[in-house]
Amino acid sequence: MSSYQWGKHGDDRPVEARLDRLGSEHFQVSPAAGGGPGPWATAMGRKLADLVEHGCFCVVIASAAESRLFVQVVATPVGLHAEAVSNEFLRDTDFELTSTQEARLADLGWRHPEVAADGSVDRNGSAVNWWLDLQGVAGLGLAANLLVDTIIGVYAVDDGEVLDVRIFPSHIQRWRWVDDGVGRLKALDRS
């Protein structure tokens, strides 16, 4: 088993019990140590798929050296919402995104923080980070590749650098997909 393979939780208890059992995870990983960004993204896609079999989970991947450089996702059985840190949190730091980095985020498919779910421009900040919603579990592998491409390719975190990965159950466990021409994930409870 490589350093990036995770096993499945094989019991038949209901999702709520599995959430208690799974709880939160925190680990550090160096993508280069496990074969590079590609194998790590593949393993992260499997991890996301395993998680959504047990409920709705948040995953945050950040540079261990600079936690302001992060990507995050809430993965659910109906879809996912991913975010990549924007200049809202990086302004006036050594990590402020350049126009080239922002263009790369757009090329990867991220929506600009000022673009609302319906595609209109919302300068009042409907979102503060770059974001993307994908429908269904088929998007989990794509999301894993996107997260890895962003943290390494856009934020220039070296693939040999240690990354912090935090996984925890979402406080919202009921979601639905809204097909409004753009498509987005919508929370149904805020408990």
C-alpha positions as CSV (number, residue, x, y, z in Angstrom):
1,M,0.0,0.0,0.0
2,S,1.4,3.4,-1.0
3,S,1.6,6.3,1.5
4,Y,-1.5,7.8,-0.2
5,Q,-4.0,4.9,-0.1
6,W,-6.8,4.8,2.3
7,G,-9.0,1.9,3.2
8,K,-12.7,1.8,3.2
9,H,-14.7,1.7,6.4
10,G,-16.5,-1.7,6.0
11,D,-19.1,-1.8,8.8
12,D,-22.8,-1.5,8.1
13,R,-23.7,1.1,10.8
14,P,-25.8,4.1,9.7
15,V,-24.2,7.3,8.5
16,E,-24.6,9.1,11.8
17,A,-22.6,6.3,13.6
18,R,-20.0,6.4,10.9
19,L,-19.6,10.1,11.3
20,D,-18.9,9.6,15.0
21,R,-16.4,6.9,14.2
22,L,-14.7,8.8,11.4
23,G,-14.6,12.1,13.2
24,S,-11.9,14.4,12.3
25,E,-8.5,13.6,10.7
26,H,-5.4,15.7,10.6
27,F,-2.2,14.6,8.8
28,Q,0.7,16.0,7.0
29,V,1.9,14.8,3.6
30,S,4.5,15.6,1.0
31,P,3.2,14.8,-2.5
32,A,6.7,14.2,-3.8
33,A,7.2,11.5,-1.2
34,G,4.3,9.5,-2.6
35,G,5.1,9.7,-6.3
36,G,4.3,13.3,-7.0
37,P,1.1,15.4,-7.5
38,G,-0.6,13.0,-9.9
39,P,-0.6,9.9,-7.5
40,W,-1.5,12.1,-4.6
41,A,-4.5,13.7,-6.4
42,T,-5.7,10.2,-7.4
43,A,-5.5,9.1,-3.8
44,M,-7.2,12.2,-2.6
45,G,-10.0,11.5,-5.1
46,R,-10.4,8.0,-3.6
47,K,-10.5,9.6,-0.1
48,L,-13.2,12.0,-1.1
49,A,-15.3,9.2,-2.6
50,D,-14.9,7.2,0.6
51,L,-15.9,10.2,2.7
52,V,-19.1,10.9,0.9
53,E,-20.2,7.3,1.4
54,H,-20.4,8.2,5.1
55,G,-21.9,11.7,4.9
56,C,-20.7,15.3,4.2
57,F,-17.2,16.2,4.9
58,C,-14.9,19.3,4.7
59,V,-11.3,18.9,3.6
60,V,-8.8,21.7,3.9
61,I,-5.3,21.4,2.3
62,A,-2.8,24.1,3.3
63,S,0.9,24.7,3.1
64,A,2.4,23.6,6.4
65,A,4.8,26.5,6.1
66,E,2.2,29.2,5.3
67,S,-1.4,28.3,6.3
68,R,-2.8,31.3,4.4
69,L,-2.2,29.3,1.2
70,F,-5.1,26.8,1.2
71,V,-7.8,25.1,-0.8
72,Q,-10.9,23.6,0.7
73,V,-13.9,21.5,-0.3
74,V,-17.1,20.3,1.2
75,A,-17.9,17.0,-0.4
76,T,-21.4,15.6,-0.3
77,P,-23.2,12.7,-2.0
78,V,-25.0,15.2,-4.3
79,G,-22.0,17.4,-5.2
80,L,-19.2,19.5,-3.9
81,H,-18.3,23.1,-3.2
82,A,-14.6,23.9,-3.5
83,E,-12.8,27.1,-2.7
84,A,-9.3,28.5,-3.3
85,V,-8.0,31.4,-1.2
86,S,-8.2,34.8,-2.8
87,N,-6.5,38.1,-2.3
88,E,-9.2,39.0,0.2
89,F,-6.9,37.1,2.7
90,L,-3.6,37.5,0.9
91,R,-3.6,41.2,0.3
92,D,-0.5,43.1,1.5
93,T,1.4,39.9,2.1
94,D,4.2,38.2,0.2
95,F,1.6,35.7,-1.1
96,E,-0.8,38.1,-2.8
97,L,-1.9,36.6,-6.0
98,T,-0.5,38.1,-9.2
99,S,-2.7,38.7,-12.3
100,T,-1.0,35.7,-13.9
101,Q,-1.9,33.5,-10.9
102,E,-5.5,34.7,-11.0
103,A,-5.7,34.0,-14.8
104,R,-4.4,30.5,-14.0
105,L,-7.2,30.0,-11.4
106,A,-9.7,31.1,-14.1
107,D,-8.1,28.7,-16.6
108,L,-8.5,25.8,-14.2
109,G,-12.2,26.5,-13.9
110,W,-12.4,28.4,-10.7
111,R,-15.1,31.2,-10.5
112,H,-13.9,34.6,-9.5
113,P,-15.0,35.7,-6.0
114,E,-17.1,38.5,-7.5
115,V,-19.0,36.1,-9.8
116,A,-22.3,35.0,-8.3
117,A,-23.8,31.5,-8.8
118,D,-26.0,32.8,-11.6
119,G,-22.9,34.1,-13.5
120,S,-23.6,37.7,-12.7
121,V,-21.0,40.0,-11.2
122,D,-21.6,40.7,-7.5
123,R,-19.1,43.4,-6.3
124,N,-20.6,43.1,-2.8
125,G,-18.7,39.9,-2.4
126,S,-21.2,37.0,-2.6
127,A,-18.0,34.9,-2.1
128,V,-14.7,35.9,-0.7
129,N,-12.7,33.1,-2.3
130,W,-12.4,31.6,-5.8
131,W,-15.0,28.9,-5.9
132,L,-16.5,26.0,-7.9
133,D,-19.5,23.7,-7.5
134,L,-19.6,20.3,-9.2
135,Q,-22.6,17.9,-9.3
136,G,-22.5,14.4,-8.1
137,V,-19.7,12.1,-7.0
138,A,-18.3,11.9,-10.5
139,G,-16.7,15.3,-9.9
140,L,-14.7,14.1,-6.9
141,G,-11.7,13.0,-9.0
142,L,-11.8,16.2,-10.9
143,A,-12.0,18.2,-7.7
144,A,-9.0,16.3,-6.2
145,N,-6.9,17.1,-9.3
146,L,-8.1,20.7,-9.2
147,L,-7.2,21.1,-5.5
148,V,-3.7,19.7,-6.1
149,D,-3.1,21.7,-9.3
150,T,-4.1,24.8,-7.5
151,I,-2.1,24.4,-4.3
152,I,1.0,23.3,-6.3
153,G,0.6,24.9,-9.7
154,V,-1.0,28.3,-8.7
155,Y,0.1,29.0,-5.2
156,A,3.6,27.6,-6.0
157,V,3.8,25.3,-3.0
158,D,6.6,22.9,-3.9
159,D,5.4,19.3,-4.3
160,G,8.2,18.4,-1.8
161,E,6.8,20.7,0.8
162,V,4.8,19.4,3.6
163,L,1.0,20.0,3.4
164,D,-1.4,20.0,6.2
165,V,-4.6,18.1,5.5
166,R,-7.6,18.5,7.8
167,I,-10.8,16.5,7.3
168,F,-13.9,16.9,9.5
169,P,-17.6,16.3,9.2
170,S,-19.5,19.2,7.8
171,H,-21.9,20.8,10.3
172,I,-24.4,20.8,7.5
173,Q,-25.4,17.2,6.5
174,R,-28.3,17.9,4.2
175,W,-27.6,19.3,0.7
176,R,-29.2,19.4,-2.7
177,W,-28.1,20.3,-6.2
178,V,-29.8,23.3,-7.7
179,D,-29.9,23.2,-11.5
180,D,-30.3,26.8,-12.3
181,G,-28.5,26.9,-15.6
182,V,-25.1,27.1,-13.8
183,G,-25.6,24.5,-11.1
184,R,-24.7,24.8,-7.5
185,L,-24.7,23.1,-4.2
186,K,-27.3,24.4,-1.6
187,A,-27.3,23.7,2.1
188,L,-30.7,22.5,3.4
189,D,-29.9,22.8,7.1
190,R,-27.7,24.9,9.2
191,S,-27.7,22.9,12.4
